[in-house]
Amino acid sequence: MADMREFTGPDGTRWGVEIKVPGSSNAMVVFHHPGGRTARLDRYAWHQWHGPEARSVTGSLRKDAVMKAITPAALSLLFRRSMPISAGSNPLMEPVGA
């Protein structure tokens, strides 16, 4: 995808980064695992926007503007705060065999 950016995680994994559902004050940052969408390892975090658009309920951010505004340090912080998109096979984290 042309709208993707690359991010290298702390373990060396090279994630694809995409901006989705931009609103007026935030946008979802999706980290796509290199194993593909079927690997169920993608992650997401919310980026809070503080520009003038954030004060307008009818405003909407542009994906490319959000992508440009996120610095490498901010992207690293978003990754650390990110959550799995998929609950996986054990969503309640119960011990296997319980």
Phi and psi in degrees as GROMACS dihedral restraints (atoms count N, CA, C in turn):
[ dihedral_restraints ]
;  ai    aj    ak    al  type     phi  dphi    fc
    3     4     5     6     1   -73.1    20    10
    4     5     6     7     1   -22.5    20    10
    6     7     8     9     1   -86.1    20    10
    7     8     9    10     1     8.7    20    10
    9    10    11    12     1   -95.6    20    10
   10    11    12    13     1   154.6    20    10
   12    13    14    15     1  -129.8    20    10
   13    14    15    16     1   154.8    20    10
   15    16    17    18     1  -101.1    20    10
   16    17    18    19     1   143.3    20    10
   18    19    20    21     1  -135.6    20    10
   19    20    21    22     1   130.3    20    10
   21    22    23    24     1   -98.8    20    10
   22    23    24    25     1   118.4    20    10
   24    25    26    27     1   -72.3    20    10
   25    26    27    28     1   172.0    20    10
   27    28    29    30     1   -61.0    20    10
   28    29    30    31     1   -25.1    20    10
   30    31    32    33     1   -93.5    20    10
   31    32    33    34     1     4.8    20    10
   33    34    35    36     1    93.3    20    10
   34    35    36    37     1    -3.3    20    10
   36    37    38    39     1   -67.9    20    10
   37    38    39    40     1   134.6    20    10
   39    40    41    42     1   -99.3    20    10
   40    41    42    43     1   104.7    20    10
   42    43    44    45     1   -92.5    20    10
   43    44    45    46     1   146.8    20    10
   45    46    47    48     1   -91.4    20    10
   46    47    48    49     1   135.9    20    10
   48    49    50    51     1  -113.3    20    10
   49    50    51    52     1   133.1    20    10
   51    52    53    54     1  -136.5    20    10
   52    53    54    55     1   146.3    20    10
   54    55    56    57     1   -99.4    20    10
   55    56    57    58     1   129.6    20    10
   57    58    59    60     1  -131.2    20    10
   58    59    60    61     1   163.1    20    10
   60    61    62    63     1    36.7    20    10
   61    62    63    64     1    59.4    20    10
   63    64    65    66     1   -69.6    20    10
   64    65    66    67     1   134.1    20    10
   66    67    68    69     1  -109.9    20    10
   67    68    69    70     1  -150.7    20    10
   69    70    71    72     1   -90.5    20    10
   70    71    72    73     1   -25.2    20    10
   72    73    74    75     1  -127.2    20    10
   73    74    75    76     1    -1.5    20    10
   75    76    77    78     1  -157.3    20    10
   76    77    78    79     1   168.9    20    10
   78    79    80    81     1  -150.6    20    10
   79    80    81    82     1   147.0    20    10
   81    82    83    84     1   -83.2    20    10
   82    83    84    85     1   129.8    20    10
   84    85    86    87     1  -105.2    20    10
   85    86    87    88     1   118.2    20    10
   87    88    89    90     1  -106.1    20    10
   88    89    90    91     1   129.6    20    10
   90    91    92    93     1  -102.9    20    10
   91    92    93    94     1   110.7    20    10
   93    94    95    96     1   -90.2    20    10
   94    95    96    97     1   122.8    20    10
   96    97    98    99     1   -69.1    20    10
   97    98    99   100     1   143.9    20    10
   99   100   101   102     1   -65.1    20    10
  100   101   102   103     1   -13.3    20    10
  102   103   104   105     1   -73.7    20    10
  103   104   105   106     1    -3.3    20    10
  105   106   107   108     1    94.6    20    10
  106   107   108   109     1   166.8    20    10
  108   109   110   111     1   -65.5    20    10
  109   110   111   112     1   -24.3    20    10
  111   112   113   114     1   -80.1    20    10
  112   113   114   115     1    -8.8    20    10
  114   115   116   117     1   -74.4    20    10
  115   116   117   118     1   -14.8    20    10
  117   118   119   120     1    58.4    20    10
  118   119   120   121     1    32.2    20    10
  120   121   122   123     1  -112.3    20    10
  121   122   123   124     1     3.7    20    10
  123   124   125   126     1   -63.2    20    10
  124   125   126   127     1   153.9    20    10
  126   127   128   129     1  -132.6    20    10
  127   128   129   130     1   163.4    20    10
  129   130   131   132     1  -145.8    20    10
  130   131   132   133     1   158.7    20    10
  132   133   134   135     1  -151.1    20    10
  133   134   135   136     1   161.3    20    10
  135   136   137   138     1  -103.6    20    10
  136   137   138   139     1   129.3    20    10
  138   139   140   141     1   -99.2    20    10
  139   140   141   142     1   124.1    20    10
  141   142   143   144     1   -87.8    20    10
  142   143   144   145     1   128.6    20    10
  144   145   146   147     1   -98.8    20    10
  145   146   147   148     1   137.4    20    10
  147   148   149   150     1  -119.6    20    10
  148   149   150   151     1    14.1    20    10
  150   151   152   153     1   -78.5    20    10
  151   152   153   154     1  -177.4    20    10
  153   154   155   156     1   -61.9    20    10
  154   155   156   157     1   -27.2    20    10
  156   157   158   159     1   -61.6    20    10
  157   158   159   160     1   -28.4    20    10
  159   160   161   162     1   -66.8    20    10
  160   161   162   163     1   -17.6    20    10
  162   163   164   165     1   -95.9    20    10
  163   164   165   166     1     4.0    20    10
  165   166   167   168     1  -118.9    20    10
  166   167   168   169     1   118.9    20    10
  168   169   170   171     1   -68.0    20    10
  169   170   171   172     1   -19.9    20    10
  171   172   173   174     1   -96.9    20    10
  172   173   174   175     1    -5.2    20    10
  174   175   176   177     1   -73.5    20    10
  175   176   177   178     1   161.0    20    10
  177   178   179   180     1  -146.9    20    10
  178   179   180   181     1   135.2    20    10
  180   181   182   183     1   -77.7    20    10
  181   182   183   184     1   153.3    20    10
  183   184   185   186     1   -94.6    20    10
  184   185   186   187     1   136.4    20    10
  186   187   188   189     1   -56.8    20    10
  187   188   189   190     1   -43.1    20    10
  189   190   191   192     1   -66.9    20    10
  190   191   192   193     1   -33.5    20    10
  192   193   194   195     1   -67.9    20    10
  193   194   195   196     1   -39.9    20    10
  195   196   197   198     1   -65.5    20    10
  196   197   198   199     1   -44.8    20    10
  198   199   200   201     1   -59.8    20    10
  199   200   201   202     1   -42.2    20    10
  201   202   203   204     1   -67.7    20    10
  202   203   204   205     1   -33.1    20    10
  204   205   206   207     1   -77.2    20    10
  205   206   207   208     1   -21.3    20    10
  207   208   209   210     1   -81.3    20    10
  208   209   210   211     1   113.5    20    10
  210   211   212   213     1   -75.3    20    10
  211   212   213   214     1   163.2    20    10
  213   214   215   216     1   -56.6    20    10
  214   215   216   217     1   -38.1    20    10
  216   217   218   219     1   -66.2    20    10
  217   218   219   220     1   -41.6    20    10
  219   220   221   222     1   -66.5    20    10
  220   221   222   223     1   -37.5    20    10
  222   223   224   225     1   -64.3    20    10
  223   224   225   226     1   -39.5    20    10
  225   226   227   228     1   -63.3    20    10
  226   227   228   229     1   -42.8    20    10
  228   229   230   231     1   -64.3    20    10
  229   230   231   232     1   -42.8    20    10
  231   232   233   234     1   -61.1    20    10
  232   233   234   235     1   -39.7    20    10
  234   235   236   237     1   -64.3    20    10
  235   236   237   238     1   -42.4    20    10
  237   238   239   240     1   -63.0    20    10
  238   239   240   241     1   -30.5    20    10
  240   241   242   243     1   -92.3    20    10
  241   242   243   244     1    -2.7    20    10
  243   244   245   246     1   -70.7    20    10
  244   245   246   247     1   160.5    20    10
  246   247   248   249     1  -126.1    20    10
  247   248   249   250     1   153.0    20    10
  249   250   251   252     1   -63.6    20    10
  250   251   252   253     1   141.0    20    10
  252   253   254   255     1   -74.1    20    10
  253   254   255   256     1   -38.9    20    10
  255   256   257   258     1   -98.2    20    10
  256   257   258   259     1   142.9    20    10
  258   259   260   261     1   -73.1    20    10
  259   260   261   262     1   -15.4    20    10
  261   262   263   264     1    77.0    20    10
  262   263   264   265     1  -165.3    20    10
  264   265   266   267     1   -87.2    20    10
  265   266   267   268     1    -9.4    20    10
  267   268   269   270     1  -136.0    20    10
  268   269   270   271     1    68.3    20    10
  270   271   272   273     1   -62.1    20    10
  271   272   273   274     1   -27.2    20    10
  273   274   275   276     1   -95.1    20    10
  274   275   276   277     1     4.3    20    10
  276   277   278   279     1    56.9    20    10
  277   278   279   280     1    34.1    20    10
  279   280   281   282     1   -75.4    20    10
  280   281   282   283     1   146.1    20    10
  282   283   284   285     1   -60.4    20    10
  283   284   285   286     1   137.0    20    10
  285   286   287   288     1   -64.4    20    10
  286   287   288   289     1   133.2    20    10
  288   289   290   291     1    90.4    20    10
  289   290   291   292     1     2.4    20    10
